[in-house]
Amino acid sequence: MTDTISREKINQRMQNKLPTTIIEVLPKQYFDAEHIPGALNIPHDEITARANAMLPNKNAFIVVYCANADCQNSSIATRTLKQLGYNNTFEYVEGKLHWQQGQLPLVSTQEEDLNE
C-alpha cells in the first residue's frame, strides 16, 4: 500500500514554499499540454531508469500523480520509488483532473519555458 496525499496538503506545501518534488508520471505529450506548476515529468515506465539522475535526494518530499483516480501509473511509480529507497514519497491518487476541478493552476511546458 502506498502513502497518499490530498490536493489541499499539496497546495498548502506549495503556498508555504516547502521543498516538494512533484512528479507527473504520464507520457510527455500529456505533461507538455498541462501539468501542476513546477512538476517534473518521469513516465511511470521510466522511473527505474531515470530516478537516480533526476531525483538525487532520496530523502526529498516527493508527490507522484497521473491523470485521475482510475489511472494506476502513479500507484506503480510510487511503489517503484519506495523500492528504490525514496521513503518520503506520496501518491496524489486523484491526479491532474482533481487538481483542475479544485480550480488550481495547470501550466503547459511552453508557458513554463516563457516564464523562465
N, C-alpha and C positions, 0 to 999 in steps of 0.2 A: 504494500500500500504506500502511496506517495503522500507527502505533506502537501496541503493545499493552502492557497492564499486568496483573499477576497479582492474584488475590484477596489473597494474602499481602502483597504490596507495598502495596496499598491499605490493608489493615488496619494494617500497620506505620506508614504515614503518619498514619493516624487516631490510633493509640495514642500516637504521638510528637507529636501535635498540630502536625504540619507543615501549612502552608497548602495545602489541597487543595480545589478546587471539584469537586463530584461532581454530574453531571447525568444524570437518568433521562430518556430520550427516548421513553418510551411515552405514550399518551394519559392525560389527567388522571385518569380513573377508576381506572386501574391504579396510578398513582402514589399517589393518595389511599388506596387499600386497603393498600398496603405498599411501602416503599422503604428504601434504605440511609439510616440516620440522617444528617441534615444535607444530604441531596441536594436539588437544585433540580429542578423539572420544566419541561423545554422539549421538547415533542413534536418529533420529528425533522423534520417538515414545517413547523415554525415557527422553526427555528434562524436562518435568514437574517433574518427579520423581528424577532426578539427578542434576538439575541445582543448587539448593541451596548448595549442598555438593561440587560440582566441580567448581562452579563459585561464590565464596563468595562475590566478589566485584561487586555490581550492577552498579557501575559507570565505570567499565572497558570498554575499547575499544574492542568490540567483532566482529569478522568476521565469518560468517557461510557459509559453502559451501557443495555441494554434487558433483555428477558426471559430469553434464553438464547442459546446459540451458534448456533441456527438463525435467530434474529431478526437482520435486516440493518439495523434502524433505527440502531443505534449506529455501525455502519460508515459509513452515509450521513452521519450527523450529525458524526462525527469528521472525515471528508473535507471537509465543508462548513465546519466551524470552521477547519480548516487553510487552506482557500481564503480565508477571511475574515481571516487573519493571526494566528490563535491557534496558535502553533507549538509550544507546550508541552502539547499535547493527546494523550491516550492513550485507546485503546478497551479496555474490560474486556469482552472478547469473550463470555465465558461467562455474564455477566449475573446478574440477580437470582436465578435458580434456583440457580446455582452458589454464590452468596453464602449462600443459605439452607442448601444442602447442607453447607456448611462450619460450620454452626451459629453463624453470625454474625447479629447482630440486624437485624431489619427493623422499621420502625415505620409506623403509619398517620399520615395528616395529622392526624386527630383526636387521637391520642396526643401528637404534637409540639405541637399547639395547647395541650393541657392542661399541658404541661411548661414553657411559656413564662411 
